[in-house]
Amino acid sequence: MPSPRGFFSVMILSLVLLVLGGCASFQAGLEKPTVKVTGLRLLPSQGGLNQRIGVDLAILNPNDRDLSLRGISYTIGIENFSVLSGVTDNVPVLKGYQETPVSLEVSANMLQVVRLIEYFSRAGVKDSVNYNFDAKLDFSALLPSMRVKESGSIPLVQGAQP
């Protein structure tokens, strides 16, 4: 007959394995949300070299359950220069099968802005610029954080009208 202490240890180990298995299966069924940048706007300056910029996002939750976020950290780059960054813990719940609008504030990294200006003065400004958006979505304790990336090109010259 096993000792009570040995039986208790086996039960605790079994319970831990069951909980870990449940968490793994819970996470495995989740699809990564997609993030679209839907708008940028200058915010009133607070003086000095610190220019605040508003960024509007649309986060699409392709899952059948709501996702609660603890926070988001994000950077926006132009031509591979990380010029804008920020963090927030003020994020609404991402409803299942819905697109949720989120407004963020970012600050400009003035050193990177100077480097970007120097880059454009050497290479010239083309018809479009490349951008990249990188965000870390930090979920509740049961879900691992997810990285979301979007990149693309922003046209600077509008096509000729026929």
N, C-alpha and C positions, 0 to 999 in steps of 0.2 A: 504494500500500500504506500503510495507516494506521500511525502511529508506535506503538511499544509503550506509550508513556505515554498516548496518546489511547485506545488499546484498553483499558488498565487502568482509566482513568477511566470509560469506558462500562460496563465490567463491574461496578465498584463501585456506580455509579448504578443499574444494573439490579438488583443484589443488594439495595440499600436499598429500592427500590420493591417488590421481591418480598416482602421481610420486612414492610414496612408494609401491603401488601395482604393478607398472611396474617393479620396482627394484626387488621386491620379486619374481615375475614370471621369471625375467631374470636370477636370481641366482638359482632358483629351477631346471632349466633344465641342469645345469652344472654337469658333472661328474668330480670326483677328479682325477687329473693327477697321474700317477705312476712314481716312481723314482727308477732307478737301479744304483747301484754303479758299474761302469765298470772298474775302475782302481785306483790304489794308487801308488804314487811315491815320493821319497824324493827329496826335492828342496835344492838348495845350502843354507848352514847355514849362518845366519847373525850374528853369534857369540853368546857367552853366552849359556844359557840353552834353548833358543828358537829355536826349530826345526820346520821348515815349511814343510808341506806335501801337495802335489797336489792330488786332488781327482777328478776323472772324473765321470760324471753322464750322464745318458740318461734319459730325462724326456719325457714321452709319454703323449701327449694331446689327450684324447679320444673324444674331442668335435668337433663340426663342425665349430667352430670359433676360431680365434687366441686369445691367452691369453697373456696380457702384465703384466709382473711382475715388481714391484718396487724394490723388493729385496728378498733375502733368508737368513734365519738364520738356522744353522744346527749344529748337534752334532753327533759324531760317538762314539759308546761305544763298548768296548770289555769286555765280561764277566761281563756286568752291571757296568763297570767303564767308565765314560764319559771322554775318553782320548783325543779326538780331537774335536775342535769346530771352528766356524768361521761365518762371515757374508759377504754378498756382495750385491752391488746394480748394478753390471755389469752383467745383465742377458739378453740373447736374447729373442725375442718374441717367445712364444711357438706356432708354427703353428698348425692349426687344423688338426687332424688326422695324425700327424707326431710325430716322435721321435726326440727331439732336444738334441744334445750333449752340455754339460755345464761343464766347468772346474772351479774348486774352489781351494782356498788355505785355509788350516786349520793350526792351531797351536796346539801343544801338550800341554796338561795340565800336567806339570811335576809332580805335587803332585799325580795326579791320575795314572800316569805312574808308579811312585814308589809303589803306593798301588797295582797296577796290578802285578808288578814284585814280590812283597811280597806274593800276592795271589798265583801266579804260584809256588813260592818256597815252600809254604805250601801244596798246592793241587796237585802239579805236572802238567806238560804240557801233555795234552791228545792228541789224534789223530786229534782233531779239536777244534776250538775255536768259541764261539758264538759272533755274532756282532749284533748291532742294529744301524740303521740310522734314525734320527728324524730331519725333516725339517719343517720350517714354510714358506710357500709361501705367500708373501704379494703382492696381486694384486692391481689394480687401485682402486680408491675410490668407484667405483660402486660395487665391489665384495668383500666379506669378505675374510680374509686370510684363508688358508687351512693348515691343518697339514697332513704331509705325513710320514708314518713310514714303514720301511722295516727291517726285521731281518732275520737272517739265521745263517748258520754255515760255517766256512771256514776250509776245510781239510788241515792239516799240514803235513800229511804223504800220499804220493802217493801210491795207491794200487799196489800190486805186479803184474808184467807183466807176462802173461802166456807164 
